Amino acid sequence: KTDAIPACKDAAAAVTVSQETAEMTELSATKIAKYLLIDETLYTDAAVYIDASRATAECVCIFTAKDGDSLAAVQAALSDYCKAQLEQYRDYRPDEVPKLESALMKTRGMQTVLIVVPDAAAAETALDAIWNGREETK
């Protein structure tokens, strides 16, 4: 086992495979800055997928920060984003609130994630597996 962290896209793919999610769309660095308020200068790698229709709160956001200060900034932005989504969906789609309340926020080394999916436990299992250098199979 190594402490090497996976590419964000690989980690996101592992998580997405563990779920039945809404159709997801990938955000560009420009859209990441716009929606998540995370500047491109804070990370060396990122994979951000959100529900293409925005009807659900589902998202898989994985960042590898440049350094400790950047990591703290990314974590704060992800936390703020999750709280903002919670407020928006509480009135708009209350059925989405449990997903946001059980959102997975984890960090390993310089990699940090915010994952909002139907089955947070399965997402965490998949994430831990790729973080530990094992691929989970469905």
Secondary structure, 3 states (H helix, E strand, C coil): CCCCCCCHHHHHHHHHHCCCCCCEEECCHHHHHHHHCCCHHHEEEEEEEEECCCCCCCEEEEEEECCHHHHHHHHHHHHHHHHHHHHHHHHHCHHHHHHHHCCEEEEECCEEEEEECCCHHHHHHHHHHHHCCCCCCC
